[in-house]
Amino acid sequence: MPALKAFIVEDSPVILENLIATLEEVAQVEVVGSVADEAGAVRWMKRDPDATADLFIVDVFLRSGTGLGVLQAAQQLGVRARRVVLTNYATEEMRRRCASLGAERVFDKSRELDDLISYCAELAGPAAASL
């Protein structure tokens, strides 16, 4: 049984599908839901801000709205889940903005995907980290 439940905010179906498969297979993470836009993420957080996910993985650029808006809403709603950003736009300024909105880490989609998987495996606990 996965020790970590994740919710993903990502608008690319290909990236989403690959990320879910990798997280579930390699990092022992259960993906409990996903949306492609800011409004959907906010609705999901408002519905159950505490119990449904341990980790939010958020892209910055979405179908509508932004990941920054998702992070801001999570702060305002008092969502206790950890929050990380997975983006193609991981500049120093974007990393600072995400951190100021409560993101623990920012991962570059093109260069740091393995780092995200490792981070998730660490959060999931010893069973996942030993894979």
DRENNU-656107 format. One line per field, with one value per residue (C-alpha): chain; x, y, z. Coordinates in nm, 2 decimals, padded with zeros to 4 digits. Layout:
BEGIN
kette (A / ...)
X (X / ...)
Y (Y / ...)
Z (Z / ...)
! end
This chain:
BEGIN
kette (A / A / A / A / A / A / A / A / A / A / A / A / A / A / A / A / A / A / A / A / A / A / A / A / A / A / A / A / A / A / A / A / A / A / A / A / A / A / A / A / A / A / A / A / A / A / A / A / A / A / A / A / A / A / A / A / A / A / A / A / A / A / A / A / A / A / A / A / A / A / A / A / A / A / A / A / A / A / A / A / A / A / A / A / A / A / A / A / A / A / A / A / A / A / A / A / A / A / A / A / A / A / A / A / A / A / A / A / A / A / A / A / A / A / A / A / A / A / A / A / A / A / A / A / A / A / A / A / A / A / A)
X (00.00 / 00.15 / 00.26 / 00.23 / -00.08 / -00.02 / -00.25 / -00.11 / -00.19 / -00.06 / -00.21 / 00.00 / -00.17 / 00.16 / 00.35 / 00.07 / 00.04 / 00.41 / 00.44 / 00.16 / 00.30 / 00.65 / 00.54 / 00.32 / 00.57 / 00.90 / 00.83 / 00.53 / 00.31 / -00.06 / -00.19 / -00.54 / -00.63 / -00.53 / -00.66 / -00.53 / -00.62 / -00.61 / -00.99 / -01.01 / -00.73 / -00.89 / -01.22 / -01.04 / -00.86 / -01.18 / -01.37 / -01.13 / -00.83 / -00.68 / -00.73 / -00.70 / -00.33 / 00.00 / 00.17 / 00.06 / 00.28 / 00.20 / 00.30 / 00.33 / 00.17 / -00.17 / -00.46 / -00.62 / -00.49 / -00.14 / 00.04 / 00.13 / -00.25 / -00.28 / 00.00 / -00.15 / -00.49 / -00.33 / -00.17 / -00.50 / -00.70 / -00.45 / -00.38 / -00.13 / -00.01 / 00.35 / 00.37 / 00.63 / 00.64 / 00.74 / 00.79 / 00.98 / 01.03 / 01.25 / 01.44 / 01.58 / 01.31 / 01.04 / 01.20 / 01.19 / 00.82 / 00.72 / 00.91 / 00.74 / 00.40 / 00.48 / 00.65 / 00.91 / 01.10 / 01.09 / 01.19 / 01.28 / 01.08 / 01.37 / 01.65 / 01.52 / 01.25 / 01.47 / 01.52 / 01.14 / 01.10 / 01.37 / 01.21 / 00.87 / 01.03 / 01.20 / 00.87 / 00.70 / 00.94 / 01.20 / 01.02 / 01.01 / 01.35 / 01.52 / 01.38)
Y (00.00 / 00.33 / 00.55 / 00.88 / 01.01 / 01.28 / 01.51 / 01.64 / 01.97 / 01.93 / 02.02 / 01.80 / 01.46 / 01.29 / 01.43 / 01.35 / 00.99 / 00.93 / 01.10 / 00.89 / 00.57 / 00.64 / 00.77 / 00.47 / 00.21 / 00.35 / 00.57 / 00.38 / 00.69 / 00.67 / 00.94 / 01.03 / 01.28 / 01.53 / 01.84 / 02.05 / 02.40 / 02.63 / 02.64 / 02.26 / 02.24 / 02.50 / 02.32 / 02.00 / 02.17 / 02.33 / 02.00 / 01.83 / 02.04 / 01.80 / 01.43 / 01.35 / 01.42 / 01.43 / 01.61 / 01.84 / 01.84 / 02.16 / 02.28 / 02.66 / 02.70 / 02.54 / 02.51 / 02.81 / 02.99 / 02.92 / 02.70 / 03.02 / 03.07 / 02.71 / 02.76 / 03.08 / 02.92 / 02.63 / 02.89 / 03.08 / 02.76 / 02.63 / 02.31 / 02.10 / 01.89 / 01.94 / 02.13 / 02.11 / 02.25 / 02.07 / 02.31 / 02.39 / 02.74 / 02.68 / 03.01 / 03.15 / 03.41 / 03.14 / 02.93 / 03.23 / 03.30 / 02.94 / 02.92 / 03.24 / 03.07 / 02.77 / 02.53 / 02.32 / 02.24 / 02.34 / 02.07 / 02.14 / 01.90 / 01.87 / 01.81 / 01.72 / 01.46 / 01.19 / 01.43 / 01.46 / 01.09 / 01.05 / 01.32 / 01.14 / 00.81 / 00.96 / 01.10 / 00.77 / 00.61 / 00.33 / 00.08 / 00.31 / 00.45 / 00.11 / 00.04)
Z (00.00 / -00.10 / 00.19 / -00.01 / -00.19 / -00.46 / -00.65 / -00.98 / -01.16 / -01.51 / -01.85 / -02.08 / -02.11 / -02.22 / -01.92 / -01.68 / -01.80 / -01.78 / -01.45 / -01.29 / -01.43 / -01.30 / -00.96 / -00.90 / -01.02 / -00.91 / -00.61 / -00.46 / -00.48 / -00.52 / -00.75 / -00.61 / -00.87 / -01.14 / -01.31 / -01.60 / -01.47 / -01.17 / -01.11 / -01.10 / -00.85 / -00.63 / -00.64 / -00.54 / -00.25 / -00.12 / -00.14 / 00.10 / 00.20 / 00.45 / 00.40 / 00.04 / -00.06 / 00.11 / -00.19 / -00.47 / -00.78 / -00.97 / -01.32 / -01.36 / -01.70 / -01.71 / -01.96 / -01.77 / -01.47 / -01.34 / -01.09 / -00.90 / -00.84 / -00.73 / -00.47 / -00.35 / -00.31 / -00.12 / 00.12 / 00.17 / 00.23 / 00.48 / 00.28 / 00.48 / 00.19 / 00.08 / -00.25 / -00.52 / -00.87 / -01.19 / -01.48 / -01.80 / -01.66 / -01.36 / -01.36 / -01.04 / -01.02 / -01.07 / -00.80 / -00.56 / -00.65 / -00.60 / -00.26 / -00.15 / -00.22 / -00.01 / -00.27 / -00.10 / -00.42 / -00.79 / -01.04 / -01.41 / -01.64 / -01.88 / -01.63 / -01.29 / -01.34 / -01.17 / -00.88 / -00.84 / -00.85 / -00.58 / -00.37 / -00.39 / -00.30 / 00.00 / 00.12 / 00.06 / 00.31 / 00.34 / 00.12 / -00.18 / -00.13 / -00.14 / -00.49)
! end
